[in-house]
Amino acid sequence: MSSTGTDQHTPTALIIGASRGLGHAMATEFLDRGWSVIGTVRDTTSRTPLHDLADRSDGRVSVEHLDVNEPGHLAPLHERLAHRRLDVLFVNAGTTNNEQTPIGAVATADFVQVMITNALGPLRVIEALEDLVTPTGLIGAMSSGQGSITNNTTAGREVYRGSKAALNMFMRSFATRQSETQRSFALLAPGWIRTALGGPDAPFSVEESVPLLVDVLLSKLGTPGLAYLDRSGRTVPW
């Protein structure tokens, strides 16, 4: 989708979870490519890098409040955005527990927190806001290569892996229910990136990763159906 030349429409992306890390970098990348961006933050009491981006965006970046773990936030957000039409809706939400804890020893509260944040919350957002997305737009979520059941040959991070596999299944069900539409659906497996979640030992930086991820999303626009893709656009096995 072009935003240059004589086009009158400036494409718009809604990035859920854009206060920092990958979400903030994706908002910046879309802005740099000529898009308008709506980004959400969870905390309303402190300033974030997204607020700084909005301040220097000449009005093309706006900040909204949403905690994906709070279903009561969704209807008010929908009402505030009812006048907007989205070309991309992308949910970037993720948390983890102690990665060394085997599944049988995981505390129930930790399990519930990870599953709600990584799987249930994103699909609640998508179900609540999907009618704002254009008929040929894209709906996506940040998954992980660790959500691949086929590729799980090392174990570890078991609750996190399970939550991303659940996200993939829920997204597949959602996309199947929309199989008669022309919309695109994408699950991204970004690789191990140096973020608060990925940690300092990850091999890839945010700066080198995010342009590739946005390239993948934009390449999927206009191709109906769901794809589970890595940072290079390659299909990840379920």
Number of C-alpha atoms within 10 A of each C-alpha: 12 13 13 11 6 7 10 8 10 15 20 23 26 27 27 28 26 28 24 16 19 25 25 25 21 26 29 21 19 20 19 11 13 15 21 22 26 23 26 25 24 17 12 10 6 8 11 15 14 24 19 12 20 20 13 10 16 8 11 17 25 17 18 18 17 22 19 26 18 14 13 11 14 20 13 12 17 17 10 11 16 12 9 13 17 25 24 26 25 26 26 23 22 21 14 20 16 13 15 11 14 13 14 8 7 16 11 9 9 13 17 14 14 21 22 20 21 30 25 18 22 26 21 16 25 22 12 15 21 17 13 19 21 17 15 17 26 28 28 24 26 23 30 25 24 24 24 19 14 11 13 13 8 7 12 16 17 21 22 24 23 21 27 26 22 18 27 24 15 16 23 19 13 16 21 13 10 16 14 10 13 17 23 24 28 26 27 26 25 22 18 19 22 19 16 11 13 14 11 12 10 13 11 16 14 18 15 10 20 24 17 16 23 19 14 19 23 14 12 21 20 14 15 20 19 23 20 24 23 20 19 14 19 12 14 18 12 13
